[in-house]
Amino acid sequence: MVYIELLNAIEERRSVHNFQPREIDSAILKEIFYYGSYAPSHYMKEPWNVKVYQCKGKNRFVENILASYRRLGMIPDDDGPKALRVAESMRSFLLQIPHHVVIHYEREEDAIRNEEEYSAVCAFIQNAQLAAWEYGVGMLWTVTPYMHDPIFLREIGLDAEKDKIVAVMQVGYPERIPQDKGRTAITEKLQFINN
């Protein structure tokens, strides 16, 4: 039996860049990540961990992002007018996002095992995005430079030596849904090898 709703969610889900100002109830976020947790996981290790920054919790998180951008040279590290304008613009943009969700796991020393764990977390994220879409919630999966800043990790309670951030999700109710940009025909990327 084909589940049309699931197939529609896969086809219709979009990365959302603009969010309504209202927050999502914690019970709905728990449901979304509950469904995320049904991702395939090698040896049932379920390596994903989730930190949701919202309400006043966003303020310190955003300040840590801005501090990291200064360290990385993405914002001038001075108090000049340009640096202040750039920082305030970024701060305003980031604080308008209802929820910032850090998804991370503990690295494995063995390279193959580590790749398995990373892949499982990616599957968790995609499941969560599909579940969110069913709840009318939009997500944007971001990979940003501050995720690789050891000081940033320490400031949010992680250890850069053992913890790996896979994504920082921007989460909220969509202000608008982006148009379908289409996909490359799968026949251009699919091979059947019979011999």
MODELLER restraints for C-alpha pairs under 7 A, 6 or more apart:
rsr = mdl.restraints
at = mdl.atoms
rsr.add(forms.Gaussian(group=physical.xy_distance, feature=features.Distance(at['CA:9:A'], at['CA:130:A']), mean=6.21, stdev=0.5))
rsr.add(forms.Gaussian(group=physical.xy_distance, feature=features.Distance(at['CA:9:A'], at['CA:133:A']), mean=6.80, stdev=0.5))
rsr.add(forms.Gaussian(group=physical.xy_distance, feature=features.Distance(at['CA:9:A'], at['CA:134:A']), mean=6.98, stdev=0.5))
rsr.add(forms.Gaussian(group=physical.xy_distance, feature=features.Distance(at['CA:10:A'], at['CA:130:A']), mean=6.65, stdev=0.5))
rsr.add(forms.Gaussian(group=physical.xy_distance, feature=features.Distance(at['CA:13:A'], at['CA:130:A']), mean=6.81, stdev=0.5))
rsr.add(forms.Gaussian(group=physical.xy_distance, feature=features.Distance(at['CA:13:A'], at['CA:133:A']), mean=6.21, stdev=0.5))
rsr.add(forms.Gaussian(group=physical.xy_distance, feature=features.Distance(at['CA:14:A'], at['CA:177:A']), mean=6.98, stdev=0.5))
rsr.add(forms.Gaussian(group=physical.xy_distance, feature=features.Distance(at['CA:14:A'], at['CA:178:A']), mean=6.51, stdev=0.5))
rsr.add(forms.Gaussian(group=physical.xy_distance, feature=features.Distance(at['CA:15:A'], at['CA:138:A']), mean=6.82, stdev=0.5))
rsr.add(forms.Gaussian(group=physical.xy_distance, feature=features.Distance(at['CA:15:A'], at['CA:139:A']), mean=5.83, stdev=0.5))
rsr.add(forms.Gaussian(group=physical.xy_distance, feature=features.Distance(at['CA:15:A'], at['CA:140:A']), mean=4.99, stdev=0.5))
rsr.add(forms.Gaussian(group=physical.xy_distance, feature=features.Distance(at['CA:16:A'], at['CA:138:A']), mean=5.36, stdev=0.5))
rsr.add(forms.Gaussian(group=physical.xy_distance, feature=features.Distance(at['CA:16:A'], at['CA:139:A']), mean=5.52, stdev=0.5))
rsr.add(forms.Gaussian(group=physical.xy_distance, feature=features.Distance(at['CA:16:A'], at['CA:140:A']), mean=5.45, stdev=0.5))
rsr.add(forms.Gaussian(group=physical.xy_distance, feature=features.Distance(at['CA:16:A'], at['CA:174:A']), mean=6.32, stdev=0.5))
rsr.add(forms.Gaussian(group=physical.xy_distance, feature=features.Distance(at['CA:16:A'], at['CA:177:A']), mean=6.45, stdev=0.5))
rsr.add(forms.Gaussian(group=physical.xy_distance, feature=features.Distance(at['CA:16:A'], at['CA:178:A']), mean=6.83, stdev=0.5))
rsr.add(forms.Gaussian(group=physical.xy_distance, feature=features.Distance(at['CA:17:A'], at['CA:140:A']), mean=6.53, stdev=0.5))
rsr.add(forms.Gaussian(group=physical.xy_distance, feature=features.Distance(at['CA:18:A'], at['CA:174:A']), mean=6.04, stdev=0.5))
rsr.add(forms.Gaussian(group=physical.xy_distance, feature=features.Distance(at['CA:18:A'], at['CA:175:A']), mean=5.30, stdev=0.5))
rsr.add(forms.Gaussian(group=physical.xy_distance, feature=features.Distance(at['CA:18:A'], at['CA:176:A']), mean=6.52, stdev=0.5))
rsr.add(forms.Gaussian(group=physical.xy_distance, feature=features.Distance(at['CA:19:A'], at['CA:97:A']), mean=6.43, stdev=0.5))
rsr.add(forms.Gaussian(group=physical.xy_distance, feature=features.Distance(at['CA:19:A'], at['CA:172:A']), mean=5.53, stdev=0.5))
rsr.add(forms.Gaussian(group=physical.xy_distance, feature=features.Distance(at['CA:19:A'], at['CA:173:A']), mean=5.49, stdev=0.5))
rsr.add(forms.Gaussian(group=physical.xy_distance, feature=features.Distance(at['CA:19:A'], at['CA:174:A']), mean=4.53, stdev=0.5))
rsr.add(forms.Gaussian(group=physical.xy_distance, feature=features.Distance(at['CA:19:A'], at['CA:175:A']), mean=4.54, stdev=0.5))
rsr.add(forms.Gaussian(group=physical.xy_distance, feature=features.Distance(at['CA:20:A'], at['CA:172:A']), mean=6.76, stdev=0.5))
rsr.add(forms.Gaussian(group=physical.xy_distance, feature=features.Distance(at['CA:20:A'], at['CA:173:A']), mean=5.51, stdev=0.5))
rsr.add(forms.Gaussian(group=physical.xy_distance, feature=features.Distance(at['CA:20:A'], at['CA:174:A']), mean=5.88, stdev=0.5))
rsr.add(forms.Gaussian(group=physical.xy_distance, feature=features.Distance(at['CA:20:A'], at['CA:175:A']), mean=4.87, stdev=0.5))
rsr.add(forms.Gaussian(group=physical.xy_distance, feature=features.Distance(at['CA:21:A'], at['CA:96:A']), mean=6.51, stdev=0.5))
rsr.add(forms.Gaussian(group=physical.xy_distance, feature=features.Distance(at['CA:21:A'], at['CA:98:A']), mean=6.28, stdev=0.5))
rsr.add(forms.Gaussian(group=physical.xy_distance, feature=features.Distance(at['CA:22:A'], at['CA:98:A']), mean=6.62, stdev=0.5))
rsr.add(forms.Gaussian(group=physical.xy_distance, feature=features.Distance(at['CA:23:A'], at['CA:98:A']), mean=5.30, stdev=0.5))
rsr.add(forms.Gaussian(group=physical.xy_distance, feature=features.Distance(at['CA:23:A'], at['CA:172:A']), mean=6.62, stdev=0.5))
rsr.add(forms.Gaussian(group=physical.xy_distance, feature=features.Distance(at['CA:24:A'], at['CA:172:A']), mean=6.59, stdev=0.5))
rsr.add(forms.Gaussian(group=physical.xy_distance, feature=features.Distance(at['CA:32:A'], at['CA:128:A']), mean=5.52, stdev=0.5))
rsr.add(forms.Gaussian(group=physical.xy_distance, feature=features.Distance(at['CA:32:A'], at['CA:131:A']), mean=5.38, stdev=0.5))
rsr.add(forms.Gaussian(group=physical.xy_distance, feature=features.Distance(at['CA:32:A'], at['CA:132:A']), mean=5.56, stdev=0.5))
rsr.add(forms.Gaussian(group=physical.xy_distance, feature=features.Distance(at['CA:33:A'], at['CA:128:A']), mean=5.56, stdev=0.5))
rsr.add(forms.Gaussian(group=physical.xy_distance, feature=features.Distance(at['CA:35:A'], at['CA:127:A']), mean=6.55, stdev=0.5))
rsr.add(forms.Gaussian(group=physical.xy_distance, feature=features.Distance(at['CA:35:A'], at['CA:128:A']), mean=6.24, stdev=0.5))
rsr.add(forms.Gaussian(group=physical.xy_distance, feature=features.Distance(at['CA:35:A'], at['CA:131:A']), mean=6.39, stdev=0.5))
rsr.add(forms.Gaussian(group=physical.xy_distance, feature=features.Distance(at['CA:36:A'], at['CA:124:A']), mean=4.71, stdev=0.5))
rsr.add(forms.Gaussian(group=physical.xy_distance, feature=features.Distance(at['CA:36:A'], at['CA:125:A']), mean=6.38, stdev=0.5))
rsr.add(forms.Gaussian(group=physical.xy_distance, feature=features.Distance(at['CA:36:A'], at['CA:127:A']), mean=4.51, stdev=0.5))
rsr.add(forms.Gaussian(group=physical.xy_distance, feature=features.Distance(at['CA:36:A'], at['CA:128:A']), mean=4.19, stdev=0.5))
rsr.add(forms.Gaussian(group=physical.xy_distance, feature=features.Distance(at['CA:37:A'], at['CA:124:A']), mean=5.83, stdev=0.5))
rsr.add(forms.Gaussian(group=physical.xy_distance, feature=features.Distance(at['CA:39:A'], at['CA:120:A']), mean=6.65, stdev=0.5))
rsr.add(forms.Gaussian(group=physical.xy_distance, feature=features.Distance(at['CA:39:A'], at['CA:123:A']), mean=5.45, stdev=0.5))
rsr.add(forms.Gaussian(group=physical.xy_distance, feature=features.Distance(at['CA:39:A'], at['CA:124:A']), mean=4.94, stdev=0.5))
rsr.add(forms.Gaussian(group=physical.xy_distance, feature=features.Distance(at['CA:39:A'], at['CA:127:A']), mean=6.55, stdev=0.5))
rsr.add(forms.Gaussian(group=physical.xy_distance, feature=features.Distance(at['CA:40:A'], at['CA:120:A']), mean=6.07, stdev=0.5))
rsr.add(forms.Gaussian(group=physical.xy_distance, feature=features.Distance(at['CA:40:A'], at['CA:123:A']), mean=6.95, stdev=0.5))
rsr.add(forms.Gaussian(group=physical.xy_distance, feature=features.Distance(at['CA:41:A'], at['CA:120:A']), mean=5.15, stdev=0.5))
rsr.add(forms.Gaussian(group=physical.xy_distance, feature=features.Distance(at['CA:42:A'], at['CA:116:A']), mean=6.52, stdev=0.5))
rsr.add(forms.Gaussian(group=physical.xy_distance, feature=features.Distance(at['CA:47:A'], at['CA:105:A']), mean=5.51, stdev=0.5))
rsr.add(forms.Gaussian(group=physical.xy_distance, feature=features.Distance(at['CA:47:A'], at['CA:117:A']), mean=6.17, stdev=0.5))
rsr.add(forms.Gaussian(group=physical.xy_distance, feature=features.Distance(at['CA:47:A'], at['CA:121:A']), mean=6.69, stdev=0.5))
rsr.add(forms.Gaussian(group=physical.xy_distance, feature=features.Distance(at['CA:48:A'], at['CA:103:A']), mean=6.64, stdev=0.5))
rsr.add(forms.Gaussian(group=physical.xy_distance, feature=features.Distance(at['CA:48:A'], at['CA:104:A']), mean=5.86, stdev=0.5))
rsr.add(forms.Gaussian(group=physical.xy_distance, feature=features.Distance(at['CA:48:A'], at['CA:105:A']), mean=5.15, stdev=0.5))
rsr.add(forms.Gaussian(group=physical.xy_distance, feature=features.Distance(at['CA:48:A'], at['CA:121:A']), mean=5.44, stdev=0.5))
rsr.add(forms.Gaussian(group=physical.xy_distance, feature=features.Distance(at['CA:49:A'], at['CA:103:A']), mean=5.68, stdev=0.5))
rsr.add(forms.Gaussian(group=physical.xy_distance, feature=features.Distance(at['CA:49:A'], at['CA:104:A']), mean=5.28, stdev=0.5))
rsr.add(forms.Gaussian(group=physical.xy_distance, feature=features.Distance(at['CA:49:A'], at['CA:105:A']), mean=5.86, stdev=0.5))
rsr.add(forms.Gaussian(group=physical.xy_distance, feature=features.Distance(at['CA:50:A'], at['CA:101:A']), mean=6.70, stdev=0.5))
rsr.add(forms.Gaussian(group=physical.xy_distance, feature=features.Distance(at['CA:50:A'], at['CA:102:A']), mean=5.78, stdev=0.5))
rsr.add(forms.Gaussian(group=physical.xy_distance, feature=features.Distance(at['CA:50:A'], at['CA:103:A']), mean=4.72, stdev=0.5))
rsr.add(forms.Gaussian(group=physical.xy_distance, feature=features.Distance(at['CA:50:A'], at['CA:104:A']), mean=6.57, stdev=0.5))
rsr.add(forms.Gaussian(group=physical.xy_distance, feature=features.Distance(at['CA:51:A'], at['CA:101:A']), mean=5.56, stdev=0.5))
rsr.add(forms.Gaussian(group=physical.xy_distance, feature=features.Distance(at['CA:51:A'], at['CA:102:A']), mean=5.07, stdev=0.5))
rsr.add(forms.Gaussian(group=physical.xy_distance, feature=features.Distance(at['CA:51:A'], at['CA:103:A']), mean=6.55, stdev=0.5))
rsr.add(forms.Gaussian(group=physical.xy_distance, feature=features.Distance(at['CA:52:A'], at['CA:99:A']), mean=6.60, stdev=0.5))
rsr.add(forms.Gaussian(group=physical.xy_distance, feature=features.Distance(at['CA:52:A'], at['CA:100:A']), mean=5.92, stdev=0.5))
rsr.add(forms.Gaussian(group=physical.xy_distance, feature=features.Distance(at['CA:52:A'], at['CA:101:A']), mean=4.48, stdev=0.5))
rsr.add(forms.Gaussian(group=physical.xy_distance, feature=features.Distance(at['CA:52:A'], at['CA:102:A']), mean=6.52, stdev=0.5))
rsr.add(forms.Gaussian(group=physical.xy_distance, feature=features.Distance(at['CA:53:A'], at['CA:99:A']), mean=5.67, stdev=0.5))
rsr.add(forms.Gaussian(group=physical.xy_distance, feature=features.Distance(at['CA:53:A'], at['CA:100:A']), mean=5.07, stdev=0.5))
rsr.add(forms.Gaussian(group=physical.xy_distance, feature=features.Distance(at['CA:53:A'], at['CA:101:A']), mean=6.09, stdev=0.5))
rsr.add(forms.Gaussian(group=physical.xy_distance, feature=features.Distance(at['CA:54:A'], at['CA:98:A']), mean=6.37, stdev=0.5))
rsr.add(forms.Gaussian(group=physical.xy_distance, feature=features.Distance(at['CA:54:A'], at['CA:99:A']), mean=4.94, stdev=0.5))
rsr.add(forms.Gaussian(group=physical.xy_distance, feature=features.Distance(at['CA:54:A'], at['CA:100:A']), mean=6.71, stdev=0.5))
rsr.add(forms.Gaussian(group=physical.xy_distance, feature=features.Distance(at['CA:58:A'], at['CA:95:A']), mean=6.81, stdev=0.5))
rsr.add(forms.Gaussian(group=physical.xy_distance, feature=features.Distance(at['CA:62:A'], at['CA:91:A']), mean=6.63, stdev=0.5))
rsr.add(forms.Gaussian(group=physical.xy_distance, feature=features.Distance(at['CA:62:A'], at['CA:94:A']), mean=6.61, stdev=0.5))
rsr.add(forms.Gaussian(group=physical.xy_distance, feature=features.Distance(at['CA:64:A'], at['CA:152:A']), mean=6.29, stdev=0.5))
rsr.add(forms.Gaussian(group=physical.xy_distance, feature=features.Distance(at['CA:65:A'], at['CA:146:A']), mean=6.52, stdev=0.5))
rsr.add(forms.Gaussian(group=physical.xy_distance, feature=features.Distance(at['CA:66:A'], at['CA:87:A']), mean=6.77, stdev=0.5))
rsr.add(forms.Gaussian(group=physical.xy_distance, feature=features.Distance(at['CA:68:A'], at['CA:146:A']), mean=5.77, stdev=0.5))
rsr.add(forms.Gaussian(group=physical.xy_distance, feature=features.Distance(at['CA:68:A'], at['CA:149:A']), mean=6.87, stdev=0.5))
rsr.add(forms.Gaussian(group=physical.xy_distance, feature=features.Distance(at['CA:68:A'], at['CA:152:A']), mean=6.16, stdev=0.5))
rsr.add(forms.Gaussian(group=physical.xy_distance, feature=features.Distance(at['CA:69:A'], at['CA:75:A']), mean=5.59, stdev=0.5))
rsr.add(forms.Gaussian(group=physical.xy_distance, feature=features.Distance(at['CA:69:A'], at['CA:146:A']), mean=6.79, stdev=0.5))
rsr.add(forms.Gaussian(group=physical.xy_distance, feature=features.Distance(at['CA:70:A'], at['CA:76:A']), mean=6.05, stdev=0.5))
rsr.add(forms.Gaussian(group=physical.xy_distance, feature=features.Distance(at['CA:70:A'], at['CA:77:A']), mean=5.27, stdev=0.5))
rsr.add(forms.Gaussian(group=physical.xy_distance, feature=features.Distance(at['CA:75:A'], at['CA:83:A']), mean=6.08, stdev=0.5))
rsr.add(forms.Gaussian(group=physical.xy_distance, feature=features.Distance(at['CA:75:A'], at['CA:86:A']), mean=6.75, stdev=0.5))
rsr.add(forms.Gaussian(group=physical.xy_distance, feature=features.Distance(at['CA:75:A'], at['CA:87:A']), mean=6.80, stdev=0.5))
rsr.add(forms.Gaussian(group=physical.xy_distance, feature=features.Distance(at['CA:76:A'], at['CA:83:A']), mean=5.16, stdev=0.5))
rsr.add(forms.Gaussian(group=physical.xy_distance, feature=features.Distance(at['CA:97:A'], at['CA:170:A']), mean=6.58, stdev=0.5))
rsr.add(forms.Gaussian(group=physical.xy_distance, feature=features.Distance(at['CA:97:A'], at['CA:171:A']), mean=6.95, stdev=0.5))
rsr.add(forms.Gaussian(group=physical.xy_distance, feature=features.Distance(at['CA:97:A'], at['CA:172:A']), mean=6.91, stdev=0.5))
rsr.add(forms.Gaussian(group=physical.xy_distance, feature=features.Distance(at['CA:98:A'], at['CA:171:A']), mean=6.36, stdev=0.5))
rsr.add(forms.Gaussian(group=physical.xy_distance, feature=features.Distance(at['CA:98:A'], at['CA:172:A']), mean=5.51, stdev=0.5))
rsr.add(forms.Gaussian(group=physical.xy_distance, feature=features.Distance(at['CA:99:A'], at['CA:170:A']), mean=6.04, stdev=0.5))
rsr.add(forms.Gaussian(group=physical.xy_distance, feature=features.Distance(at['CA:99:A'], at['CA:171:A']), mean=5.05, stdev=0.5))
rsr.add(forms.Gaussian(group=physical.xy_distance, feature=features.Distance(at['CA:99:A'], at['CA:172:A']), mean=6.40, stdev=0.5))
rsr.add(forms.Gaussian(group=physical.xy_distance, feature=features.Distance(at['CA:100:A'], at['CA:168:A']), mean=6.56, stdev=0.5))
rsr.add(forms.Gaussian(group=physical.xy_distance, feature=features.Distance(at['CA:100:A'], at['CA:169:A']), mean=5.74, stdev=0.5))
rsr.add(forms.Gaussian(group=physical.xy_distance, feature=features.Distance(at['CA:100:A'], at['CA:170:A']), mean=4.97, stdev=0.5))
rsr.add(forms.Gaussian(group=physical.xy_distance, feature=features.Distance(at['CA:100:A'], at['CA:171:A']), mean=6.25, stdev=0.5))
rsr.add(forms.Gaussian(group=physical.xy_distance, feature=features.Distance(at['CA:101:A'], at['CA:168:A']), mean=5.38, stdev=0.5))
rsr.add(forms.Gaussian(group=physical.xy_distance, feature=features.Distance(at['CA:101:A'], at['CA:169:A']), mean=4.87, stdev=0.5))
rsr.add(forms.Gaussian(group=physical.xy_distance, feature=features.Distance(at['CA:101:A'], at['CA:170:A']), mean=6.49, stdev=0.5))
rsr.add(forms.Gaussian(group=physical.xy_distance, feature=features.Distance(at['CA:102:A'], at['CA:165:A']), mean=6.90, stdev=0.5))
rsr.add(forms.Gaussian(group=physical.xy_distance, feature=features.Distance(at['CA:102:A'], at['CA:167:A']), mean=6.12, stdev=0.5))
rsr.add(forms.Gaussian(group=physical.xy_distance, feature=features.Distance(at['CA:102:A'], at['CA:168:A']), mean=4.53, stdev=0.5))
rsr.add(forms.Gaussian(group=physical.xy_distance, feature=features.Distance(at['CA:102:A'], at['CA:169:A']), mean=6.45, stdev=0.5))
rsr.add(forms.Gaussian(group=physical.xy_distance, feature=features.Distance(at['CA:103:A'], at['CA:165:A']), mean=5.88, stdev=0.5))
rsr.add(forms.Gaussian(group=physical.xy_distance, feature=features.Distance(at['CA:103:A'], at['CA:166:A']), mean=5.84, stdev=0.5))
rsr.add(forms.Gaussian(group=physical.xy_distance, feature=features.Distance(at['CA:103:A'], at['CA:167:A']), mean=5.47, stdev=0.5))
rsr.add(forms.Gaussian(group=physical.xy_distance, feature=features.Distance(at['CA:103:A'], at['CA:168:A']), mean=6.26, stdev=0.5))
rsr.add(forms.Gaussian(group=physical.xy_distance, feature=features.Distance(at['CA:104:A'], at['CA:163:A']), mean=6.75, stdev=0.5))
rsr.add(forms.Gaussian(group=physical.xy_distance, feature=features.Distance(at['CA:104:A'], at['CA:164:A']), mean=5.44, stdev=0.5))
rsr.add(forms.Gaussian(group=physical.xy_distance, feature=features.Distance(at['CA:104:A'], at['CA:165:A']), mean=4.17, stdev=0.5))
rsr.add(forms.Gaussian(group=physical.xy_distance, feature=features.Distance(at['CA:104:A'], at['CA:166:A']), mean=5.42, stdev=0.5))
rsr.add(forms.Gaussian(group=physical.xy_distance, feature=features.Distance(at['CA:105:A'], at['CA:163:A']), mean=5.75, stdev=0.5))
rsr.add(forms.Gaussian(group=physical.xy_distance, feature=features.Distance(at['CA:105:A'], at['CA:164:A']), mean=5.54, stdev=0.5))
rsr.add(forms.Gaussian(group=physical.xy_distance, feature=features.Distance(at['CA:105:A'], at['CA:165:A']), mean=6.69, stdev=0.5))
rsr.add(forms.Gaussian(group=physical.xy_distance, feature=features.Distance(at['CA:106:A'], at['CA:162:A']), mean=5.59, stdev=0.5))
rsr.add(forms.Gaussian(group=physical.xy_distance, feature=features.Distance(at['CA:106:A'], at['CA:163:A']), mean=4.55, stdev=0.5))
rsr.add(forms.Gaussian(group=physical.xy_distance, feature=features.Distance(at['CA:106:A'], at['CA:164:A']), mean=6.22, stdev=0.5))
rsr.add(forms.Gaussian(group=physical.xy_distance, feature=features.Distance(at['CA:107:A'], at['CA:114:A']), mean=5.89, stdev=0.5))
rsr.add(forms.Gaussian(group=physical.xy_distance, feature=features.Distance(at['CA:107:A'], at['CA:162:A']), mean=5.39, stdev=0.5))
rsr.add(forms.Gaussian(group=physical.xy_distance, feature=features.Distance(at['CA:107:A'], at['CA:163:A']), mean=5.73, stdev=0.5))
rsr.add(forms.Gaussian(group=physical.xy_distance, feature=features.Distance(at['CA:107:A'], at['CA:164:A']), mean=6.25, stdev=0.5))
rsr.add(forms.Gaussian(group=physical.xy_distance, feature=features.Distance(at['CA:108:A'], at['CA:114:A']), mean=4.59, stdev=0.5))
rsr.add(forms.Gaussian(group=physical.xy_distance, feature=features.Distance(at['CA:129:A'], at['CA:139:A']), mean=6.35, stdev=0.5))
rsr.add(forms.Gaussian(group=physical.xy_distance, feature=features.Distance(at['CA:132:A'], at['CA:138:A']), mean=6.43, stdev=0.5))
rsr.add(forms.Gaussian(group=physical.xy_distance, feature=features.Distance(at['CA:136:A'], at['CA:173:A']), mean=6.58, stdev=0.5))
rsr.add(forms.Gaussian(group=physical.xy_distance, feature=features.Distance(at['CA:137:A'], at['CA:172:A']), mean=5.69, stdev=0.5))
rsr.add(forms.Gaussian(group=physical.xy_distance, feature=features.Distance(at['CA:137:A'], at['CA:173:A']), mean=4.77, stdev=0.5))
rsr.add(forms.Gaussian(group=physical.xy_distance, feature=features.Distance(at['CA:137:A'], at['CA:174:A']), mean=6.59, stdev=0.5))
rsr.add(forms.Gaussian(group=physical.xy_distance, feature=features.Distance(at['CA:138:A'], at['CA:171:A']), mean=5.86, stdev=0.5))
rsr.add(forms.Gaussian(group=physical.xy_distance, feature=features.Distance(at['CA:138:A'], at['CA:172:A']), mean=5.51, stdev=0.5))
rsr.add(forms.Gaussian(group=physical.xy_distance, feature=features.Distance(at['CA:138:A'], at['CA:173:A']), mean=5.60, stdev=0.5))
rsr.add(forms.Gaussian(group=physical.xy_distance, feature=features.Distance(at['CA:138:A'], at['CA:174:A']), mean=5.48, stdev=0.5))
rsr.add(forms.Gaussian(group=physical.xy_distance, feature=features.Distance(at['CA:139:A'], at['CA:169:A']), mean=6.23, stdev=0.5))
rsr.add(forms.Gaussian(group=physical.xy_distance, feature=features.Distance(at['CA:139:A'], at['CA:170:A']), mean=5.49, stdev=0.5))
rsr.add(forms.Gaussian(group=physical.xy_distance, feature=features.Distance(at['CA:139:A'], at['CA:171:A']), mean=4.58, stdev=0.5))
rsr.add(forms.Gaussian(group=physical.xy_distance, feature=features.Distance(at['CA:139:A'], at['CA:172:A']), mean=6.67, stdev=0.5))
rsr.add(forms.Gaussian(group=physical.xy_distance, feature=features.Distance(at['CA:140:A'], at['CA:169:A']), mean=5.42, stdev=0.5))
rsr.add(forms.Gaussian(group=physical.xy_distance, feature=features.Distance(at['CA:140:A'], at['CA:170:A']), mean=5.02, stdev=0.5))
rsr.add(forms.Gaussian(group=physical.xy_distance, feature=features.Distance(at['CA:140:A'], at['CA:171:A']), mean=6.64, stdev=0.5))
rsr.add(forms.Gaussian(group=physical.xy_distance, feature=features.Distance(at['CA:141:A'], at['CA:167:A']), mean=6.17, stdev=0.5))
rsr.add(forms.Gaussian(group=physical.xy_distance, feature=features.Distance(at['CA:141:A'], at['CA:168:A']), mean=6.32, stdev=0.5))
rsr.add(forms.Gaussian(group=physical.xy_distance, feature=features.Distance(at['CA:141:A'], at['CA:169:A']), mean=4.75, stdev=0.5))
rsr.add(forms.Gaussian(group=physical.xy_distance, feature=features.Distance(at['CA:141:A'], at['CA:170:A']), mean=6.74, stdev=0.5))
rsr.add(forms.Gaussian(group=physical.xy_distance, feature=features.Distance(at['CA:142:A'], at['CA:167:A']), mean=5.66, stdev=0.5))
rsr.add(forms.Gaussian(group=physical.xy_distance, feature=features.Distance(at['CA:142:A'], at['CA:168:A']), mean=5.35, stdev=0.5))
rsr.add(forms.Gaussian(group=physical.xy_distance, feature=features.Distance(at['CA:142:A'], at['CA:169:A']), mean=5.86, stdev=0.5))
rsr.add(forms.Gaussian(group=physical.xy_distance, feature=features.Distance(at['CA:143:A'], at['CA:167:A']), mean=5.46, stdev=0.5))
rsr.add(forms.Gaussian(group=physical.xy_distance, feature=features.Distance(at['CA:143:A'], at['CA:168:A']), mean=6.51, stdev=0.5))
rsr.add(forms.Gaussian(group=physical.xy_distance, feature=features.Distance(at['CA:146:A'], at['CA:152:A']), mean=6.51, stdev=0.5))
rsr.add(forms.Gaussian(group=physical.xy_distance, feature=features.Distance(at['CA:147:A'], at['CA:165:A']), mean=6.07, stdev=0.5))
rsr.add(forms.Gaussian(group=physical.xy_distance, feature=features.Distance(at['CA:150:A'], at['CA:160:A']), mean=5.08, stdev=0.5))
rsr.add(forms.Gaussian(group=physical.xy_distance, feature=features.Distance(at['CA:153:A'], at['CA:159:A']), mean=6.14, stdev=0.5))
rsr.add(forms.Gaussian(group=physical.xy_distance, feature=features.Distance(at['CA:153:A'], at['CA:160:A']), mean=6.00, stdev=0.5))
